[in-house]
C-alpha cells in the first residue's frame, strides 16, 4: 500500500513539471507578439495555453491582434479568449505562427506533428507564416526523430486501401488511427478524412515529407521541416533553439 502511494506522488509531480514547462514556453512566446500582428494559432495542449495567454495580452495591453486558427478546437478557444479571427483568404500574410509538436529533433529542428489530427491545416498556416515558432515542453525533444512517434497522414477515406498498399511498398508500418470507446470506427479529422499512422525511416525528413505527399489519396503528412525557432519549456527555465 505504501509503495502505491509513493508511485502516485511521483506521477503527480511529473505531471506538474510538464504543465509548468508548457506554461513557461507559452509565456516566452507571448513576448514575440506585437500590436498589429496576424498570428497563426496552433492546436494542442501547449498551443491552448498560448491562445489563452494571447487573449489576456490583448485585453490587458489593449493591442490589435488577429488570429488564424488551425482547428475547430483552437477556433473555439480563441473566441472564448476574446481573440478576433480572420481566415486565410482575408489576409496577405501571417506575421507569426505559434504551434506545438509531438517530437522535435534537437539537431535539425525537424518535427512530427498531428497527434491531435490537425496537421493539414497546421502545416498550411505554419508554412505560410513569415515566422514559424514551435512551443514544447522538454519531454518532446528527441535525438532521433520518429523512433517513438509515428508520422500521421491525412487520407481521403475512399483511398485508404490503395494508400495502405503504397505505404507497405515503402517498408512503412501503417495503421488506421481508431477512435476511442465514445465513437466506433476511425478518427475523423476536421476535414472529414481519416488518419493513417506510419513508422518510417526519417534519415532524410525533407525527402520523406515530399514522398509521402506524392501518394495519391494523401492530403498531408505530419513531418514539418520548415521551422524558425523552438521554445523549449522546462519546469525552471526556457531554452531557445534556432536554425
ABEGO torsion letter per residue (X at the ends): XAAAAAAAAAAAAAAAAAAAAAAAAAAAAAAABBBGBBBBBBBEAAAAAAAAAAAAAAAAAGBBBBBBBABAAAAAAAAAAGBBBBBAAABABBABBBBBBABBBAAAGBBBBGAAGAAAAAAAAAAABABBBBBBBAAABBABBGAABBBBBBBBAAAAAAAAAAAAAAGBBBBBBBBBAABBEBBBBAAGBBBBBBBBBAABAAAAAAAAAABBGBABBABBABBABBBBBBAABBBBBBX
